[in-house]
Amino acid sequence: MLTDRQEQILRLIVQLYGQYKEPIGSKRLLEESVLGVSSATIRNDMKSLENQGYLSKTHTSSGRVPSEDGYRFYINLLLSEDLSAERLHREFSELDHFLKSRHRDVFEVAKLAADTISQMTGYVTVLLTSGAQDHLVTEFRLVSLDAHSFIGIIMTDKGVIDSQLFKTHFALEASTLDRLTDALREEVLNISLEAATQKAKLTLPLLVQRLIGYQMDFTQLFDKALMTVLSERYYVSGKDHLFNILDIREGAETFQKLFHFVDGSSKMYQLLEKAKPYVDVIYGLENESGDFSQLSMITGNYTYQNQEMTMGLIGPSTMNYKDHLGLMTHVLTELTH
């Protein structure tokens, strides 16, 4: 349990560390605040915060940096606070003017809002709209090529078509493949592509094993079709800002992984689809992708004209959470009206 002063000190250290990117000592805290206590008292509180796991001490100075738990505590404090609508309206009046002059296309409006957020913050904004539930599986076929290979084909009512080549180490007669096709069609036809993909992961493997005595995985085919649908309703703005978010010394391989992650990887879709129905922070990307633990994403959902949208703002884990949470909250609120 933190005292009011310890909570205030933790807030200041997080904010100053985000600003200066170096350990924060008691001297800087006194210079940058009106705590009204001695340097010794501040050092004692910092030691207590360190013992509780909210701060860590570096080997190069007597200053402290926020730990992961410290950041999470700070973020939770911000998320529990009421942001001043009047202050936000004043700070983002130009953005308000833009949002009120909407296009007819909901997705285009959201894309323009994402562009504006990216320009205002210098970070990357991603946008994902619902859509997989709207695609019904209308066709599924397994077409034999020879005894050891066949092609799986899936089609939705919106015209999405995907296929995959399957090779088996066992001979598969045409009659057996037809029987398997009929059984799988009964499971996946006329349901949403998203639901069919879940079946491909959970129940279809057991069905295939029971029918032909061999294991066969159709998950990749359904995932491929689902990714095709999602990519049509996915947008990323400010991708060039990635070079400002990560240290350039990270190397080409790290940046290659990061660009792939942001461009619409399955991990990105999973993070956005799990976003809560209010503004939240995925700190350090919550270990979903160990390569990018130094990144965070502010997410938020909103619905306009029956279209569900999820927006994410990706920046360094040391970002100015207070201002950026305020911006995202304000924009998403305006987009729902």
C-alpha positions, 0 to 999 in steps of 0.5 A: 500500500502506497502513501499519497506522497509515495504515489506522487513520487512514483507518478513523477518518476514515471513522467520524468523518466519518459521525458529524460530517458535516464534514472531519476534521483531525489535532486531532480525530483526536488527541482521538478516538483513541489513536494515540500519535503527534504531530499532524505525523505524523498530518498526514503520513499524511493527506497520503499518504492524499490522494496515494493517492486515499483522502482529499480536502481541502476548500477550507473547512478543513485537514481531510480527507473520505473519497473514493469510493476511501477508502470502498470500501477501508474497506468492503472491510476490514469485509467481510473481517473476522470479525464476533463472533457473541457480540457480535452476539447480545448487541446484537441479543438482542431481534431474535433473540427475534423471529426465533425466533418465526416465522410459517409464511409465509416472506415474512411473516417476512422482512417483519417482519425488514425492518420491525425493521431499518428501525426499528433503523437509521432507514433504508429496507429493501427485500425481494425474493423469487424468483418470476419463475422460478416463473411459466411463460408459458402463453399468448401472442397477437397480436390484430389490431385493424386493419391498423396496430394489434394487441394483444399478450397474455401470461399465466402459469400463476399467472394473471398477465395483461398486454397492450400496444397495438402500432401499426405504420407499415406494414400488417400482414395478419392472416395475417402476424400469425398466422404471427408469433404462431405463431413467437413462441409456439414461442419463449416458451411453457412457459418461465419468464417471466424466460427469456422476457423475456431472449429478448424482449430478445436473440433475438425482434427478429431472429426478427421481422425475419426473418419479416416484414422489419420490426423490432418490439420486444416487450420492454416487454410482457414487462418489464411482466409481469415487473414485475407478478410481481416487485411481488407479491414486493417489499416496502419498509419505512421509506419515510418515512425517505427524508426523513432520508437525503437533505438536504431542500434537494434539492428535490421532483423529487429526492425524487419520483425517489427514491420512484419508485426505492424503490417498485419501479422496474426499476433497484431490481429490477436492483440486488437481482437482481445482489446477491451471495450474501453481505453486500455494499455497493453504495456510491453505488449504484455509479453504477447511478443517477446521481441517487442517488450519495450513497446506499449499499445493504447487500445480502444473500441467504439461502434459507429453506424453498427460498425465495430472498430478497434484502434491502437496507438503503438509507442515506446513503453516510456510514452507519455501515457497521460496525454496519449490516453487523453487523446485516445479517449477523446477521439474515440468518444467523438467518433461514437457521436 
